[in-house]
Amino acid sequence: MRQFDKVTDITIKTLIASALCSQLSTRAIPILEDFTKENYAHSLLNLKEDFYACFIINQIDHPKLSEWKQELNEGLLQREGKNNRFSLFSKPAKSEKVGRNEPCPCGSGKKYKKCCG
């Protein structure tokens, strides 16, 4: 956080803002909110993604959470194609459990217990 105020390069400042969100820093939230209202390097990162994750993980209620969620879902659909059913906030698919004596899913041809297990 000390470096954030000292840096003048907008690209470096954007990367520091993303790192602070990734560290789940709740003290940095007011500073970062002000920063996102200014011109940050939008082409480099979408800080809304970082903000959304930070607020959700820290269980902080914010009036823009539903707006961010909708924007992020729409952005994902635009990147992946409109017919894609995947949603950023959908439940992950269940992974199939591999038995010890079954072939390894890595494709080596060995039994799972002798390879990746």
Number of C-alpha atoms within 10 A of each C-alpha: 14 6 10 17 9 9 12 10 10 12 16 15 20 23 17 17 26 21 14 21 22 13 11 19 14 13 10 15 17 9 13 22 14 9 15 17 8 9 9 20 17 11 7 10 15 15 21 18 15 17 23 21 17 21 18 13 10 12 9 11 9 10 7 11 17 11 10 15 17 13 14 19 16 15 13 16 17 12 10 13 11 11 8 11 10 15 14 14 10 9 8 9 6 6 6 6 6 13 12 14 12 12 17 19 13 10 10 11 11 15 17 19 14 11 15 12 11
